[in-house]
Amino acid sequence: MYGQISPLDPSSLGLGGADYYSYNESHPRIQAYKTYMSTIATLLNVTETETESFIRNTIALERRLAQVSSHNSLAYDDSV
């Protein structure tokens, strides 16, 4: 199995489709997603500092994954 890359579907990211990740930070969907993640962190007794860092890093990572996965030039060969 070495050398194979699993295909990434943007709909499996936290916000859903890749289009949502093009919204700016003040967009209601982004704000709702941040509130959702913050609520989960609060329920898990995570500190506010850790929560803010986690949310910022998660959204940045998911934005990048959505960006990369939506490029048509990154086709993969599933016959391997």
N, C-alpha and C positions, 0 to 999 in steps of 0.2 A: 503494500500500500504506500510505500514511500514515494514521494514525488507527486502525489495527487493533492489537489486543492478542492475542498468542498465548496460548491457554489453557494453564494450568499444571496438570499432573497431579502430585499429592503423591507418587505412587509413584516419580516420577523423582528425588526428593530422595535424599540419602545414606542415610537410615534406612529409606526405603520409605514406607509409608503415613503419613498425617497423624496417626494416633492415637499413633504412637511419640513424637511431639514433645511430647505432654502429660506424658510421664514426667519425674520430677525428675532432677536431676543425678547422684544416686547409684544410679539404676536400672541394672541390669546391661547392658541394651541401649545405654544412653547411654555407659556406661563402655567397652563393647566398641567402639563407634563412635569414641570418643576415642582408644582404643588403636590402632585401625586407621589413623586419620589421622596419629597420631604416628609409627607405623611407616613410613608412606609418606614423611613429612617427613624422618625419619632417613635413609632410603635416598637421599633427594635432597639430603642434607647441609644441611638447614635448621637454623638455630640453635634452641635450646630456647625462647628468648624469643619468636622469630618463630612457632614452632610453637604455643605456648600461645595467643598472640594470634589466630592463624589459626583454630585449633580453636574458640575462644570465639566469634569473629565468625561463623564458618561456621554453627555450631549456632544462634546467635541469628537469623541471616538465614533459615535453613531453617525454624526454628520459625515465624517471621513469615510466610513464604511458605505454609507448611502451614496456618496459621491463616486467612489471607486466602483461599486457594484452596478451603477446605472450607466457606466460607459460601455458603449457597444464594442469598443476595441478590445475589451477584456473577455473575449469569448474563450470558452474552455472546451476541451475535447472530452466528452463523456464516454467515448468508446474505449478508453484505457482501462 
